[in-house]
Amino acid sequence: MKITIAPDSFKESISAARAARAMARGLQAADPAADLELVPMADGGEGTVEALVTATQGRILQTEVVDPLGRPVQAGIGLCGDGRRAVVEMAAASGLALLEVAEQDPLLTSTRGTGGLIRAALEEGAREIIVGIGGSATVDCGAGMAAELGASFLNGDGRPIENPCGARLEDVRGVDLSGLDPRLREVRIAVACDVTNPLVGPEGAARVYAPQKGADARAVERLERGIENLARVIERDLGWDVAEVPGGGAAGGLGAGMLAFLGAEIKSGVQVVIEATRLGERMRGSHLVLTAEGRVDGQSAFGKVPAGVARLARRQGIPVVVLGGSLGPGCEKLYECGVAAVFSICERPTSLEAALREAEPLLQKAAESVLRLYRAAARFGKD
C-alpha cells in the first residue's frame, strides 16, 4: 500500500523533515512493505526553506545580511533543485527570535535583512522567489526591505529617509521606486502567508501584531498613524490601495509592502508549498495520508498544513489522519476539511519540555498505531 507523509514542523522541537522520517519509521514497523512518499510541509513560516529544499532536492546557501537592528547576521536562502526557484524566510534575517526580549521594539526594527536575502536570490539567478513571512520582529510595512533593494522613501524636503523603520513611517511623503534593482522586473515573487489580516484598522499590522513584537500602547498608536500615512502615499504614488488587502498586515505590513514595492502576489502559505512540492501529484494513488503539527486546534483548519493537506487529499478520495503534539479546543473543525481522524501523540500526561524532547519517538509510535488500526479495519471490512 502507498502512504503519503506530509507533516509540518513541530515548533521548537523538530523540523518537518525529521517529523516525516520519524513517522516513516513507525509505518515501516507496522508494514515493512509499505510504499512511503515523504513530503515535508510548511505554511510559509518557520521551516519553509527546509521543506522546499528537501522536497526538490535543492540546497541551502548561507549569506551575510543584517538583523532587525542592522547588525550583521548569517542567514540561509533555499535554492530549489530545478535551478529556477529560490525560497526565503524573512524570519531568518528580520525575525523576532534574533532579538533579546529587551531589544524588541517595532519602532526601531527594520526588514532590511529581508531585502538582503532577496538580493542574494537574485544573484543566484532565481526566476521565481518564494518569500515566507512568518515570525517577524518588524512593523515597517517592508520599507526597510524595499530600501535595501534600491527604493527611496522621501521626507517632506524630498530627501531619502536613511532608515525607514517603523518610527519613520509617519515622515514618509513620497515613494520612489526608480532605483529598484532592475533584476526584480524579471522575476516572479510569491508571498507565502498564513494569515488574512489587513494592513490597517483593529485587525491590522499595528494593533494585532505590534504588541507581540514589544510595542506598548503608545507605540501601537504611533505605528498605526505611520502605516495609515504610508498607505495613503503608496496609493497616490504607486497606484496600489493596500489598506484592506487580505494578508497585507502580515509580518508587520510586509505583505502589503511586497505587493506595492515589488509587485508580489500574496498567497496562502500552505498552498504555495503544496504547489512547489507537487504534493497533489505525489500523493496520487495513496491509500492513506498522514500529516502532523505541534498543536492541533481550531486554527489548524484555517491556512495551516493539516487543513491544506486534507482538502487536497479529499479531492482524490484519500483518507487523512492528523497527529498532533497536543490537541486544543476546536480541533474537530478539521473534520470539515476532510480529515478522518485526529490523534494526540502523547501517551500520558507530560510536561511541555518532555513532549518537545520526545517528539520523534512519540510520532513514530503514533504513526505505527495508526497504520496497525487502519490495516485491522481493512481486514475487518473484508470479512
C-alpha positions in Angstrom: 0.0 0.0 0.0 1.1 3.6 -0.7 1.1 6.1 2.2 1.9 9.8 1.8 3.5 11.5 4.8 3.2 15.3 4.8 3.8 16.9 8.2 4.5 20.4 9.3 7.4 21.1 11.7 6.9 20.9 15.4 7.9 24.4 16.6 10.8 24.5 19.0 11.2 20.7 18.6 11.8 19.0 15.2 11.7 20.1 11.6 9.1 18.8 9.1 11.7 16.6 7.5 12.6 14.9 10.8 8.9 14.5 11.6 8.3 12.8 8.3 11.2 10.4 8.9 10.0 9.6 12.4 6.5 8.8 11.0 8.1 6.7 8.3 9.9 4.6 10.8 6.6 3.9 12.6 4.8 3.0 9.4 7.6 0.7 8.4 7.4 -1.1 11.7 3.7 -1.8 11.1 4.2 -2.7 7.4 7.8 -3.1 6.1 6.4 -3.4 2.5 4.6 -0.1 2.6 5.4 2.4 -0.2 6.1 5.7 1.6 6.1 9.1 -0.1 7.7 11.7 2.3 6.8 15.3 1.5 7.7 17.6 4.4 5.4 20.7 4.5 5.2 24.2 5.8 2.8 27.1 5.8 5.1 30.0 4.9 6.6 30.4 8.4 9.5 28.5 10.1 10.6 25.5 8.1 9.5 26.7 4.7 13.0 26.8 3.3 14.0 23.4 4.6 10.7 21.8 3.4 11.0 23.1 -0.2 14.8 22.4 -0.4 14.1 18.8 0.9 11.2 18.2 -1.5 13.0 19.5 -4.6 16.5 18.1 -3.7 17.9 21.6 -3.6 20.5 23.2 -1.4 20.8 26.0 1.2 23.2 28.9 0.7 24.4 30.9 3.6 24.8 34.7 3.1 25.5 37.7 5.3 22.7 40.2 5.8 21.6 42.4 8.7 19.3 41.5 11.6 16.3 43.7 12.6 18.6 46.2 14.3 21.1 46.4 11.5 23.8 44.1 12.9 25.5 41.5 10.7 24.0 38.0 10.7 24.3 34.8 8.7 21.1 33.6 7.2 20.2 30.9 4.6 18.2 31.0 1.4 16.9 27.9 -0.3 17.8 27.1 -3.9 15.3 24.5 -5.3 16.6 21.6 -7.3 15.1 23.0 -10.6 17.6 25.9 -10.5 14.8 28.4 -11.1 13.3 29.0 -7.7 14.6 30.4 -4.5 13.0 30.3 -1.1 13.4 33.0 1.6 12.2 33.1 5.2 12.0 36.7 6.3 12.4 35.5 9.9 16.0 34.3 9.1 17.0 37.9 8.8 14.2 40.0 10.3 12.7 37.6 12.9 11.8 38.2 16.5 13.9 35.2 17.5 17.0 37.1 16.6 16.5 39.7 19.3 16.7 39.6 23.1 13.4 40.5 24.8 14.9 43.9 25.9 15.7 44.6 22.2 12.3 44.1 20.8 10.9 47.4 19.6 9.0 47.6 16.3 9.6 51.4 16.2 13.3 50.7 15.6 13.4 47.3 13.8 13.6 47.0 10.1 13.2 44.4 7.3 16.5 45.5 5.6 17.9 42.0 6.1 14.9 40.5 4.2 15.9 42.7 1.3 19.4 41.3 1.5 18.0 37.8 1.3 16.0 38.7 -1.8 19.1 40.2 -3.4 21.1 37.0 -2.7 18.4 35.0 -4.5 18.6 37.4 -7.5 22.4 36.9 -7.6 21.9 33.2 -7.8 19.8 33.7 -10.9 16.4 32.8 -9.5 13.5 33.4 -11.8 10.9 32.8 -9.0 11.3 33.8 -5.4 9.0 32.4 -2.6 9.1 34.6 0.5 7.7 33.2 3.7 6.7 36.0 6.0 6.0 34.5 9.5 7.8 35.3 12.7 8.8 38.9 12.1 10.2 41.4 14.6 9.1 44.4 12.5 6.3 46.8 11.7 7.8 48.8 8.9 5.5 47.6 6.0 8.5 46.3 4.2 10.0 49.8 3.8 13.4 48.6 5.0 13.3 45.6 2.6 12.5 47.9 -0.3 15.1 50.5 0.6 17.8 47.7 0.7 16.8 46.8 -2.8 17.1 50.4 -4.1 13.7 52.1 -3.3 13.7 55.6 -1.7 11.3 56.8 0.9 11.2 60.6 0.8 10.6 63.1 3.7 8.9 66.5 3.4 12.1 68.0 1.9 12.2 65.4 -0.8 15.2 63.7 0.7 15.5 59.9 1.3 14.9 58.8 4.8 18.1 57.0 5.9 16.5 54.2 7.9 12.8 53.8 7.0 11.9 51.8 10.1 8.5 51.8 12.0 9.2 55.1 13.7 9.8 56.8 10.4 6.6 55.8 8.6 4.9 59.0 9.7 7.6 61.0 8.0 7.2 59.5 4.5 5.9 62.0 2.0 6.8 60.1 -1.2 8.0 56.8 -2.6 10.4 56.5 -5.5 11.0 53.1 -7.0 13.2 54.2 -9.9 16.3 52.9 -8.1 15.0 49.4 -7.5 17.2 46.5 -8.6 16.3 46.0 -12.3 16.5 42.3 -11.9 13.3 42.4 -9.9 11.4 43.1 -13.1 12.4 39.7 -14.5 11.3 37.5 -11.5 8.0 36.4 -10.1 7.7 36.8 -6.4 5.1 34.9 -4.3 4.5 35.8 -0.7 3.7 32.7 1.4 1.4 33.9 4.2 -0.8 32.1 6.7 -3.0 35.0 7.9 -5.5 37.3 6.2 -5.2 40.4 8.4 -5.4 43.7 6.5 -2.8 46.4 6.8 -4.8 49.0 8.8 -7.5 49.0 11.4 -8.4 47.0 14.5 -7.2 43.7 12.8 -4.2 45.3 11.2 -0.5 45.2 11.4 -0.1 47.6 14.3 -3.0 46.8 16.6 -2.8 43.0 16.3 0.9 42.3 15.8 2.9 45.2 17.2 2.2 44.2 20.9 3.7 40.7 20.1 6.9 42.4 19.0 7.4 44.6 22.0 5.2 47.7 21.4 3.3 49.4 24.2 0.0 51.2 23.7 1.6 54.5 22.7 3.9 52.7 20.2 0.9 50.9 18.7 -0.9 54.2 18.0 2.2 55.8 16.6 2.7 52.8 14.3 -0.9 52.8 13.2 -0.6 56.5 12.2 2.6 55.8 10.3 1.0 52.8 8.5 -2.0 54.8 7.5 0.2 57.6 6.2 2.3 55.2 4.2 -0.8 53.5 2.8 -2.0 56.9 1.5 1.4 57.7 -0.1 1.5 54.3 -1.7 -1.9 54.8 -3.2 -1.1 58.2 -4.5 2.5 57.5 -5.8 2.2 53.8 -6.9 -1.5 53.3 -7.5 -1.9 50.4 -5.1 -4.7 50.6 -2.5 -3.1 48.2 0.1 -5.1 49.2 3.2 -7.6 46.4 3.1 -5.7 43.7 1.1 -6.1 40.3 2.8 -2.7 39.3 4.2 -1.4 42.9 3.8 -0.9 43.2 7.6 1.1 40.0 7.9 4.7 40.3 9.3 4.1 43.9 10.3 2.8 45.0 6.9 5.5 43.2 4.9 2.7 41.6 2.9 1.4 44.9 1.7 5.0 46.2 1.1 5.9 43.2 -1.1 2.8 43.8 -3.1 3.2 47.5 -3.6 7.0 47.8 -3.9 7.9 44.5 -5.7 4.7 43.6 -7.4 4.5 40.3 -5.5 1.4 38.1 -5.2 0.2 37.3 -1.7 -0.8 33.6 -1.5 -1.8 31.1 1.2 1.5 29.8 2.6 0.4 26.2 2.6 -0.8 26.4 -1.0 2.5 27.8 -2.1 4.3 24.9 -0.5 1.7 22.4 -1.9 2.3 23.7 -5.4 6.1 23.9 -5.1 6.4 20.3 -3.7 3.8 18.9 -6.2 2.0 17.3 -3.3 -1.1 16.5 -5.3 0.8 14.6 -7.9 3.0 12.8 -5.4 0.0 11.6 -3.2 -1.9 10.3 -6.2 -2.7 6.6 -5.7 -2.2 6.7 -2.0 -4.3 4.6 0.3 -3.7 6.9 3.3 -2.2 10.3 4.0 -0.7 11.2 7.4 0.0 14.8 8.4 1.0 16.4 11.7 1.8 19.6 13.5 2.9 20.6 17.0 -0.5 21.9 18.3 -3.8 21.0 16.6 -6.7 23.3 17.5 -9.4 25.4 15.9 -6.8 27.5 14.0 -5.5 24.3 12.2 -8.5 24.5 9.9 -7.6 27.9 8.7 -4.5 28.2 6.5 -2.5 25.5 8.3 -0.8 22.4 6.9 -3.3 19.8 8.2 -6.2 21.6 6.5 -4.4 22.2 3.3 -3.2 18.6 3.0 -6.7 17.3 3.9 -8.5 19.4 1.3 -6.1 18.2 -1.4 -6.5 14.5 -0.3 -10.3 14.8 -0.2 -10.4 15.8 -3.9 -8.6 12.5 -4.6 -10.8 10.4 -2.2 -7.9 9.6 0.2 -8.5 9.4 4.0 -6.3 11.7 6.1 -5.1 11.2 9.7 -3.7 14.1 11.7 -1.2 13.6 14.5 -0.6 16.4 17.0 1.8 17.1 19.8 -1.2 18.4 21.7 -4.9 18.8 20.9 -6.7 22.1 21.7 -10.2 23.4 21.5 -11.8 23.4 18.1 -9.5 20.6 16.6 -12.7 18.9 15.4 -13.1 21.6 12.8 -10.6 19.7 10.8 -13.2 17.0 10.1 -15.0 19.6 7.9 -11.8 19.8 5.8 -11.9 16.1 5.0 -9.8 14.7 8.0 -10.9 11.2 9.0 -9.3 11.2 12.5 -7.1 13.4 14.8 -4.9 11.8 17.4 -2.5 13.2 20.1 0.9 11.6 20.0 1.3 11.9 23.8 0.8 8.6 25.6 0.3 10.0 29.1 0.1 13.4 30.9 3.5 15.0 30.4 5.3 18.4 30.6 5.8 20.6 27.5 9.5 20.2 27.9 9.2 16.4 27.8 6.8 16.4 24.9 9.2 18.6 22.8 12.2 16.4 23.7 10.4 13.2 22.8 8.6 14.3 19.7 10.3 11.9 17.3 9.8 8.6 19.2 6.2 9.7 20.1 5.5 10.4 16.4 7.0 7.1 15.4 4.8 5.2 17.9 1.7 7.1 16.9 2.2 6.5 13.2 2.7 2.8 13.8 -0.5 2.6 15.8 -2.5 4.4 13.1 -1.4 2.0 10.4 -2.0 -1.1 12.6 -5.5 0.2 13.2 -6.0 1.0 9.5 -4.9 -2.5 8.4 -7.0 -4.2 11.1 -10.1 -2.2 10.0 -9.4 -3.0 6.3 -9.3 -6.7 7.2 -12.4 -6.5 9.2 -14.2 -4.8 6.3 -13.3 -7.6 4.0 -14.6 -10.2 6.5 
